[in-house]
C-alpha cells in the first residue's frame, strides 16, 4: 500500500469571499437540523433513556444543539462487553484494511469540512478560524495515523543471529475507552479514537456532555467509511456514572483521556485497582492540561511580535486550550511597557456570538463563567492588579467574559498555579532570565511554554532547563501541527504521550516476539 507522503491539511483562507460564503452556507445547513435527538449506539442497537442531556449553544444558551441520552451503568457495561466481542473479529482485520478506513473517513471529512466546523461554532463557541483549524487537525490525525499503522505493520528491525528466524509484531490490545474533551471536540476525539481503531482495538466512546453532537457526527463519518458495527460504540452520559463503570470494567484494556488534572488522576486511580476476573494492568493515556508560560526576555528580536504572540496564545478560543498562555513572565526592564502594550493589543479583540465570527466567543458554559469570575476576584484579593477586562458581558444570555489581564501577580498566587481554562492572563515580573526560568517551572504542570529572546545562549538555557513537553522559541505556545509538533507534556500535564507523533500508536499496541529455531 503506497501512499503519498503525509502533508498537513491546509487551513481555509477566510479573507476570500467565496470561502466566507461557503462557510455561511454550512452554518445555515447545520442550523436547520439543530435540536434533534440522538441515541446511544452499541453495535447496531440504538438505545434511549428517560434522562436526557441537552447540549446548548454557549453563545445563545436558549438554543438547543442536540438532545442526548444519559447512559446507565448497565449500558456502560453492555458497551464494553459488546466491544470486547467485536474485538475478536476486528483484531484479525489487516492493518492495511484498517488504515484504509481512516483514509476513507479523511476523504469524506475533507468534502464536509465546513459542515463539521459549523457544528463546532454552534456547540462549543469556536469562531470560524478556530473551528476550521480543529477540523483540519482531525483530518491530519486520520491521514497520519493511517500511515503510521502501515509503518508499524511492516517488518521491524532486529539483530539477526544465524540459528534463528526472529520477528517482532505489534498487535492490538483490546477494548479502549475514549474520553475526549469539549474544547477540541473533533480533533482530539478523532485523534484518540482513530489511533485506537487503526491499531486494531475496539472503542467505547464517552463524549463530553458539552460537545456530544460533534462526536455523533464523526461516529456517522466512520460508519460511512465502512467501519463495522461495534468497533466504535457511542455511550454519552455523566462521567461519574457511566464513565466510572467503564473505567472500572475488567474488560477495559486501554483508557485514552484528555481533560482536567482532577478527572485524569481519578481515572488513573480507579484504573489501577484490579477488578475480579481482570487479567491485565490497564494502560492509561492521559493529557491533563497545563499552566503554560511565555517568557519575555529583555533582549527581544521584535517587541510587537512578542506582544502579538502572547495575546494570540492567551485569548485564542477564549483561552480554552490546554496549551494557552495563562502566565506571561516579563523581565523587569520591559515590564511596564509590555503591560501597556498587552492592554492596547487586547482592546482590539472583538467579542460576540461565534456564528458572527468575532475574534473571541463565549466560555463553554455557565459553570465555567462562574469559576472564571471567582479566579479573577481571587487574584485581586491576593494582590494582583486588574488592568484589562475582568467583567462578564451581557449578550443575549451568552457566556461571555472580557479578555482579562492581571499584573503584579506573585508566582505562588492561585491564579499563577491553577488551570483556569478561560481568557485570563497573569503577568509576573522577573528579576532576570534565570528567575524567569525558575518561575516558569514553578507549577505542577509542564505542557507548553515559549521564550521570546534574540540571545542564543538564553535560548540554549531554556532548551536545557525549561521543563515542558512542547517548547517554542520566538513564537506563540499554541497551534501544534500533527507530525510537526508531537504534542504532550510532563508532570501533572499527563502521562508523557505525544499525540501526532511517531511513537503515539505504540500506546495502543503491544509487541509480540516470534522466535523460530532454524532446523537443517
C-alpha positions in Angstrom: 0.0 0.0 0.0 1.8 3.0 -1.3 0.7 6.4 -0.1 1.8 10.0 -0.8 4.0 11.5 1.9 1.9 13.0 4.8 1.1 16.7 4.5 -0.9 18.8 6.8 -4.4 19.8 5.7 -4.4 23.5 4.6 -6.4 26.0 6.6 -9.2 27.9 5.0 -8.4 31.5 3.9 -11.4 33.4 5.2 -10.2 36.6 3.6 -11.6 35.2 0.4 -15.2 36.0 -0.3 -16.1 32.5 -1.7 -14.7 30.8 1.4 -16.8 33.0 3.6 -19.9 32.4 1.5 -19.3 28.6 1.6 -18.9 28.6 5.4 -22.1 30.6 5.9 -23.9 28.0 3.8 -22.6 25.3 6.1 -23.7 27.3 9.1 -27.2 27.6 7.6 -27.3 23.9 6.8 -26.3 22.8 10.3 -28.6 25.3 12.0 -31.6 23.7 10.2 -31.0 20.4 11.9 -30.2 21.7 15.4 -32.3 20.3 18.3 -32.6 16.7 17.1 -32.4 13.8 19.5 -29.6 11.1 19.2 -29.3 7.6 20.6 -26.8 5.6 22.5 -25.2 3.3 19.9 -23.9 -0.2 20.9 -23.1 -2.3 17.9 -26.2 -1.8 15.7 -28.5 -1.3 18.6 -29.9 2.2 19.3 -30.9 2.8 22.9 -32.8 5.6 24.6 -33.1 6.6 28.2 -35.6 8.5 30.3 -33.0 11.0 31.4 -31.6 13.3 28.7 -28.8 15.8 28.3 -29.4 18.9 26.1 -26.3 20.3 24.5 -26.6 24.1 24.4 -25.1 26.9 22.3 -22.8 28.8 24.6 -23.2 31.9 22.5 -27.0 31.6 22.8 -27.9 29.1 25.6 -31.6 29.0 24.8 -30.7 27.3 21.6 -30.5 23.5 21.9 -27.9 21.9 19.7 -28.9 18.3 20.3 -30.6 16.1 22.8 -28.7 13.1 24.1 -29.3 10.1 26.3 -27.7 9.6 29.7 -26.4 6.1 29.6 -26.9 4.0 32.7 -24.2 1.9 34.4 -25.8 -1.2 32.8 -25.4 0.4 29.4 -21.8 1.1 30.1 -21.2 -2.5 31.0 -23.1 -3.6 27.8 -20.9 -1.3 25.6 -17.7 -2.7 27.0 -18.8 -6.3 26.7 -20.0 -5.8 23.2 -16.8 -4.0 22.2 -14.9 -7.0 23.6 -16.9 -9.4 21.5 -16.3 -7.4 18.3 -12.6 -7.1 19.2 -12.2 -10.9 18.5 -13.1 -10.1 14.9 -11.5 -6.7 14.4 -8.1 -7.6 15.7 -7.8 -10.1 12.8 -8.5 -7.4 10.1 -5.3 -6.5 8.4 -3.6 -3.2 9.4 -3.8 -2.0 5.8 -7.6 -2.5 5.7 -8.0 -0.7 9.0 -5.8 2.2 7.7 -7.9 2.4 4.5 -11.0 3.1 6.6 -9.2 6.0 8.2 -8.2 7.3 4.8 -11.8 7.0 3.5 -13.0 8.9 6.6 -10.4 11.6 5.9 -11.5 11.9 2.3 -15.2 12.4 3.3 -14.3 14.8 6.1 -12.4 17.0 3.6 -15.6 17.1 1.5 -17.7 18.1 4.5 -15.1 20.2 6.3 -17.2 23.3 6.7 -20.2 21.3 8.0 -18.2 19.8 10.8 -16.6 23.2 11.6 -20.0 24.8 11.6 -21.2 22.4 14.3 -18.3 23.4 16.5 -19.2 27.1 16.0 -22.7 26.3 17.4 -21.8 23.7 20.1 -18.6 25.0 21.7 -18.4 28.6 20.5 -15.4 28.5 18.3 -15.0 31.3 15.7 -14.6 30.3 12.1 -10.8 30.0 12.0 -10.6 28.1 15.3 -13.2 25.6 14.1 -11.6 25.3 10.7 -8.2 24.5 12.4 -9.9 21.9 14.6 -11.3 20.1 11.6 -8.0 20.3 9.7 -6.3 18.7 12.6 -8.8 15.9 12.7 -8.1 15.2 9.0 -4.4 15.2 9.8 -4.8 12.7 12.6 -6.7 10.3 10.2 -4.1 10.6 7.5 -1.1 10.5 9.8 -2.2 7.5 11.9 -3.2 5.5 8.8 0.3 5.9 7.5 1.8 5.1 10.9 -0.1 1.9 11.3 1.1 0.7 7.9 4.7 1.5 9.1 4.3 -0.5 12.3 2.8 -3.4 10.4 6.0 -3.8 8.3 8.9 -5.9 9.2 10.6 -4.5 12.3 14.4 -4.3 12.6 16.0 -6.8 14.9 19.6 -8.0 15.5 19.9 -11.2 13.4 21.6 -14.4 14.6 22.4 -17.4 12.3 20.5 -20.1 14.3 17.0 -18.4 14.4 14.4 -16.6 12.5 13.0 -13.8 14.7 10.1 -11.4 14.1 8.6 -8.6 16.2 5.0 -7.8 15.5 2.8 -5.1 17.0 -0.6 -6.4 17.9 -3.8 -4.8 19.3 -4.7 -4.7 23.0 -8.4 -4.9 23.3 -11.2 -2.5 24.3 -10.3 1.1 24.5 -12.4 3.6 26.4 -12.0 7.0 24.8 -13.0 10.1 26.9 -12.3 13.3 24.9 -12.7 16.9 25.9 -15.1 19.5 24.7 -12.5 22.1 23.7 -11.2 20.2 20.7 -14.3 18.1 20.2 -13.4 16.8 16.7 -9.6 16.8 16.5 -8.7 15.3 19.9 -11.7 12.9 19.8 -10.9 11.7 16.3 -7.2 11.6 17.2 -7.6 9.2 20.2 -10.4 7.2 18.6 -8.7 6.7 15.2 -5.4 5.7 16.9 -7.2 3.0 18.9 -9.2 1.8 15.9 -6.4 1.7 13.3 -4.3 -0.2 15.9 -6.9 -3.0 15.9 -8.7 -2.1 19.1 -12.4 -1.5 19.6 -13.7 1.6 21.2 -16.3 2.7 23.7 -16.6 6.5 23.2 -17.9 8.6 26.1 -18.1 12.1 24.6 -18.1 15.3 26.7 -21.6 16.4 27.8 -20.8 19.8 26.3 -20.0 18.5 22.8 -21.8 15.3 22.0 -23.2 16.5 18.7 -19.8 16.7 17.1 -18.9 13.3 18.5 -22.1 11.8 16.9 -21.2 13.3 13.6 -17.8 11.6 13.5 -19.3 8.3 14.6 -21.5 8.5 11.5 -18.4 9.5 9.5 -16.7 6.3 10.4 -19.8 4.3 9.6 -19.9 5.8 6.1 -16.2 4.9 5.7 -17.1 1.2 6.2 -16.2 0.7 9.9 -18.0 -2.5 11.0 -20.7 -2.1 13.7 -19.5 -2.5 17.3 -15.9 -1.3 16.5 -17.0 2.2 17.6 -19.7 2.4 20.3 -21.3 5.7 21.3 -22.0 6.0 25.1 -22.9 9.5 26.2 -23.6 10.2 29.8 -22.2 11.6 33.1 -18.6 10.6 33.8 -19.3 10.0 37.4 -22.0 7.4 36.5 -21.3 5.6 33.2 -17.7 6.8 32.8 -16.7 5.4 36.1 -18.3 2.0 35.4 -16.4 1.7 32.1 -13.1 2.8 33.7 -13.5 0.1 36.3 -14.7 -2.6 33.9 -12.4 -5.7 33.9 -12.7 -6.0 30.1 -11.4 -2.4 29.6 -7.8 -2.7 28.4 -6.9 0.9 27.5 -8.2 4.3 28.6 -7.4 7.4 26.5 -8.4 10.6 28.3 -8.0 14.3 27.7 -9.3 16.7 30.3 -8.7 18.2 33.7 -6.0 17.0 36.1 -8.6 16.1 38.8 -10.5 13.8 36.5 -7.4 12.3 35.0 -6.0 11.5 38.4 -9.3 9.9 39.4 -9.3 7.8 36.2 -5.7 6.7 36.9 -6.6 5.8 40.5 -9.7 3.8 39.6 -8.0 2.0 36.6 -5.1 0.9 38.8 -7.3 -1.2 41.0 -7.6 -4.8 39.8 -11.2 -6.0 39.4 -12.3 -9.6 39.8 -11.7 -11.5 36.6 -9.3 -8.8 35.3 -6.2 -10.3 33.8 -4.1 -7.2 32.8 -2.9 -3.9 34.1 -4.9 -1.3 32.3 -3.0 1.2 30.3 -4.0 4.9 30.9 -3.1 7.5 28.3 -3.9 10.9 29.9 -3.4 14.5 28.8 -4.4 16.7 31.7 -3.8 20.3 31.0 -1.3 23.0 31.9 -0.4 26.3 33.4 1.6 27.5 30.4 4.1 30.3 30.5 5.7 32.6 27.9 9.0 34.3 29.0 9.6 37.8 27.7 13.3 38.5 27.9 15.0 41.9 28.0 16.6 41.1 24.6 13.9 40.8 22.0 14.0 40.4 18.3 10.7 42.2 17.8 8.7 43.7 20.7 5.4 43.9 18.8 5.7 40.3 17.6 6.1 39.2 21.2 3.0 41.2 22.3 1.0 39.6 19.4 2.2 36.1 20.2 1.2 36.4 23.9 -2.1 37.9 23.0 -2.9 35.1 20.5 -1.7 32.4 22.9 -3.7 33.8 25.8 -7.0 34.7 24.1 -7.3 32.4 21.1 -10.5 30.3 21.5 -11.2 32.4 24.7 -8.2 30.9 26.4 -9.8 27.4 26.5 -6.8 25.4 25.3 -4.6 23.3 27.4 -1.7 24.9 25.5 -2.9 28.5 26.1 -0.6 31.1 27.7 -2.1 31.8 31.2 1.2 33.3 32.6 3.5 35.8 30.9 6.8 36.3 32.7 8.3 39.7 31.8 11.7 41.0 32.5 11.6 43.9 34.9 13.3 46.2 32.4 10.3 45.8 30.0 7.5 45.1 32.5 5.5 48.3 32.4 5.9 48.9 28.7 4.9 45.3 28.0 1.8 45.5 30.2 0.7 48.7 28.5 1.2 47.1 25.1 -0.8 44.0 26.1 -3.7 46.2 27.2 -3.6 48.1 23.9 -3.5 44.9 21.8 -6.3 43.3 23.8 -8.6 46.3 23.4 -9.0 45.4 19.7 -10.3 41.9 20.4 -13.9 41.7 19.2 -16.3 39.5 21.4 -19.6 38.0 20.4 -21.7 35.2 19.0 -19.3 32.7 17.4 -21.5 32.4 14.3 -20.8 36.0 13.5 -17.0 35.2 13.6 -15.7 37.5 16.3 -12.1 37.3 17.5 -13.3 35.7 20.7 -16.5 33.9 21.6 -18.0 32.6 24.9 -16.7 30.3 27.5 -18.3 26.9 27.3 -21.0 27.1 30.0 -22.4 28.9 33.0 -20.3 26.9 35.4 -17.1 27.9 33.6 -18.1 31.6 33.6 -18.8 31.5 37.3 -15.5 29.7 38.0 -13.6 32.3 35.9 -15.1 35.2 37.8 -14.1 33.5 41.1 -10.5 33.3 39.9 -10.5 37.0 38.8 -11.7 38.1 42.2 -9.3 35.8 44.0 -6.4 37.2 42.0 -7.2 40.7 43.2 -7.7 39.6 46.8 -4.1 38.1 46.7 -2.7 41.4 45.4 -3.0 41.2 41.7 -3.9 44.4 39.8 -6.6 44.2 37.2 -5.5 46.2 34.2 -7.9 45.0 31.5 -11.3 43.3 31.3 -12.5 41.3 34.3 -16.2 41.6 33.7 -19.0 39.4 32.3 -20.6 40.7 29.1 -24.4 40.7 28.7 -25.0 39.5 25.2 -28.3 37.6 24.8 -27.6 35.3 27.7 -24.3 34.0 26.2 -21.4 33.0 28.5 -19.2 36.0 27.6 -16.3 37.3 29.6 -13.9 40.2 28.7 -10.3 39.2 27.9 -8.7 39.8 31.3 -5.2 40.8 32.2 -4.0 40.9 35.8 -0.5 42.2 36.6 1.7 42.2 39.7 0.8 38.5 40.2 3.2 36.6 42.5 4.5 33.2 41.2 2.8 31.4 44.0 -0.6 33.1 43.7 -3.6 30.9 43.0 -4.0 32.4 39.5 -0.4 31.6 38.7 -0.7 27.9 39.9 -4.1 26.6 38.9 -5.5 26.0 35.4 -8.5 28.3 34.8 -9.3 27.5 31.1 -10.6 31.0 30.3 -9.5 34.3 28.9 -7.4 35.3 31.9 -3.7 36.2 31.7 -1.5 36.6 34.8 1.5 38.9 34.3 4.5 38.2 36.5 7.7 40.3 36.8 11.1 38.5 36.7 14.3 40.0 38.1 16.4 38.3 35.3 16.4 35.4 32.9 17.3 32.8 35.5 14.5 34.0 37.7 12.1 33.8 34.7 13.0 30.1 34.1 12.5 29.3 37.7 9.1 30.9 37.8 8.1 29.2 34.6 9.0 25.8 36.1 7.3 26.6 39.4 4.0 24.8 38.9 2.9 21.2 39.0 2.3 21.2 35.2 4.7 21.0 32.2 2.8 21.2 28.9 3.7 24.1 26.7 5.9 27.2 27.0 7.6 29.8 24.9 10.6 32.2 25.1 11.0 35.4 23.3 14.7 36.5 23.1 17.4 37.0 20.5 20.1 35.8 22.8 21.2 32.3 21.7 22.7 31.4 25.0 19.5 32.1 26.7 17.6 30.0 24.2 20.0 27.2 24.9 19.4 27.5 28.7 15.6 27.3 28.0 16.3 24.3 25.8 18.1 22.6 28.7 16.1 23.8 31.7 12.5 24.9 30.7 10.7 21.7 31.6 7.7 21.4 29.3 6.7 18.9 26.6 6.3 21.5 23.9 8.7 24.4 24.0 8.6 27.2 21.4 11.1 29.9 20.6 10.0 33.4 19.4 6.5 32.2 18.5 3.3 31.6 20.3 2.8 28.5 22.5 -0.4 27.2 20.8 -1.0 25.8 17.4 0.7 22.4 17.4 0.6 20.6 14.0 0.2 16.9 13.6 3.5 15.3 12.6 5.3 18.6 13.0 4.9 19.3 16.8 4.1 16.0 18.6 2.0 17.2 21.5 2.0 16.2 25.2 3.5 17.3 28.4 5.3 16.4 31.7 4.5 16.2 35.4 0.7 16.7 36.1 0.1 17.6 32.4 -0.2 13.9 31.7 1.4 10.6 31.0 4.0 12.0 28.6 2.3 10.7 25.5 2.9 12.6 22.2 -0.3 12.9 20.1 0.5 13.4 16.4 4.0 11.8 16.9 5.6 8.7 15.5 5.5 6.9 18.8 1.8 7.6 19.7 0.3 4.4 18.2 2.6 2.3 20.4 0.4 3.3 23.3 -2.4 1.3 21.7 -0.3 -1.7 20.7 1.8 -4.4 22.4 4.8 -6.1 20.9 4.9 -9.9 20.3 8.2 -11.6 19.5 8.1 -14.8 17.5 11.4 -16.8 17.5 11.8 -20.0 15.4 14.9 -22.2 15.5 16.3 -23.0 12.1 16.1 -26.7 11.5 18.5 -28.1 8.9 
